[in-house]
Amino acid sequence: MVLMLWLMSGVVACAPKAQGVVRAQRSYEEVFQASLAAIQEAEFIVTSQDSATGTIMAVKRLPTAEEDAMRMIVRINRAPAGLTVIATVVHPF
């Protein structure tokens, strides 16, 4: 999962939007904390986090212009087969 979030931050340099999905067989809290750590390791700044809804939002400023920033949204969903982590990274237009 950590690798997926890290790769997502790099893939978006080539595309306006990138998305990845991973299933996790760990506890909800472990996955939430691992997602936060992966986002920060990818040099994104967490702007909001809500453990109750499983949503983490983050931004990464780009060196091209002060106002340009990539946005990352991570959603953790509970499913019968385990947890699903969906990460979406959007490049500014």
C-alpha positions in Angstrom: 0.0 0.0 0.0 2.8 2.4 0.9 4.4 1.7 -2.5 1.1 2.3 -4.3 0.7 5.8 -2.8 4.3 6.7 -3.4 4.0 5.6 -7.1 0.8 7.5 -7.5 2.5 10.7 -6.6 5.0 10.2 -9.4 2.6 8.8 -12.1 0.6 12.0 -12.0 3.5 13.9 -13.5 2.6 12.2 -16.8 -1.2 12.4 -16.6 -3.8 14.9 -15.4 -5.4 12.3 -13.1 -4.1 9.0 -11.7 -5.9 6.5 -9.5 -4.9 3.3 -7.8 -6.8 0.7 -5.7 -5.3 -1.7 -3.1 -7.0 -4.3 -0.8 -5.6 -4.6 2.7 -6.0 -7.4 5.2 -4.9 -5.3 8.2 -6.8 -3.4 10.9 -8.6 -0.2 9.9 -6.3 1.9 12.2 -3.1 0.4 10.8 -4.2 1.1 7.2 -5.2 4.7 8.1 -1.9 5.4 9.8 0.1 3.7 7.0 -1.7 5.8 4.5 -0.9 9.0 6.4 2.8 8.0 6.6 2.9 7.1 2.8 1.4 10.5 1.9 3.9 12.4 4.0 6.8 10.3 2.6 5.7 11.2 -0.9 6.2 14.9 0.2 2.5 15.7 0.3 1.1 18.0 3.0 -2.0 16.5 4.7 -4.7 19.2 4.7 -7.5 17.2 6.3 -8.0 13.7 7.7 -11.1 12.1 9.0 -10.7 8.6 10.5 -14.4 8.2 10.9 -15.0 8.4 7.1 -11.6 7.1 6.1 -10.8 10.2 4.0 -7.4 11.9 3.8 -6.8 15.0 1.6 -3.3 16.3 0.8 -1.5 18.7 -1.5 2.0 18.9 -3.0 3.2 22.3 -4.2 4.9 22.2 -7.5 8.1 24.2 -8.2 6.7 25.6 -11.5 4.5 28.2 -9.9 3.5 29.2 -6.3 -0.2 28.4 -6.8 0.3 25.1 -8.7 -0.3 22.0 -6.5 -1.2 18.4 -7.0 -4.1 17.2 -4.9 -4.3 13.7 -3.4 -7.5 12.1 -2.0 -7.3 8.8 -0.2 -10.4 6.9 0.8 -10.4 3.8 2.9 -13.5 1.7 2.5 -14.6 -1.2 4.6 -15.7 -4.3 2.7 -16.5 -7.9 3.7 -13.2 -9.1 2.2 -11.1 -6.5 4.0 -10.3 -2.8 3.5 -10.0 -1.1 0.1 -7.7 1.9 -0.2 -8.4 4.2 -3.2 -5.9 6.9 -3.9 -6.6 9.6 -6.5 -4.0 12.2 -7.5 -5.0 15.2 -9.7 -2.5 17.4 -11.4 -3.4 21.1 -11.8 -4.6 22.2 -15.2 
